[in-house]
């Protein structure tokens, strides 16, 4: 499996504005959450889902516009768990 997470630091997450919540899911959820903290987001803004089945509940409890940033191999499980 793909294990290189250095790409997280190649993305300027600091440029995102008007973000209330960030939901991190998948094998690298904790690493993604840590990257958002480095970008200046508070821990209160970040929700870490241990697996894709818990994602649907987190999305249902969220308001506003939702954007999904997916990495390799996560599109199918993401789609299966949000419908």
N, C-alpha and C positions, 0 to 999 in steps of 0.2 A: 504493500500500500504506500501511497504518497505520504512522505513524512516531512517535507520541507515547508516550514511556515514562515520563512523569511519574507515572502511576498506580502505578508501583513504589514511590514514596515516600509514597503515600497508604495503603499497607498496613502494618500493624504486624507485620512479620516478627519483630521482637524478642520477640513474645509466644509464638512457637513454642518448645516445650521438648522435651527428650529427642530431639534430632535428631542422628543420626550422620553422615549424608551428604546432600548436596543435589546433584541432577543437573539442570543447566541445559541446555536444548536449544532450537534454533531460531535465527531471525535475531537475536534479542536476547539470546542466551545469555550473552555477556560482560557486558552491562548488568545482567542479572538476578544474575549472580554478584557483580558489584560492589555491588549493593544488599544482598545477604546479608552481604558483608564489612562494609559500613557498619552492618548490624544486629548485628554482633559475632561472626559465624561466622568460623572460620579458613579460610584457603585450602586446608588439608588436608581439610576437610569438603566442599569443593565440587568437583564434576566438571563440566567444560564439554564438551558434545558438540557438535561442529561441525554435525552434521546428524542427522536422525531415524533414519537407518540405523545409526548408531553407538550409538543409544539402547538398543537391545535388548541389546547386549553389556554395557553399563554396568549395566542392570537385572539381568541374569543374574549379575553379579558382586557384587550387593548383597544384604545380609541384612536380615531384619526387615520391618516394615511399611513399605509404600511408598505415599506420597500423591502425587498429581499435581495441580499447579496449572497450569492451561492458560489461555492468553490467546486472543483471537479468532483463528480460522483454524487452530488447531493441533490441534483434537480429531481430525479425520480422519487426518492423518499420524501422530499419536501412536498411535491405535488400530491403524493399518495396520502399524506397526513393533514393536508389543509382542506380537502374536499369532503 
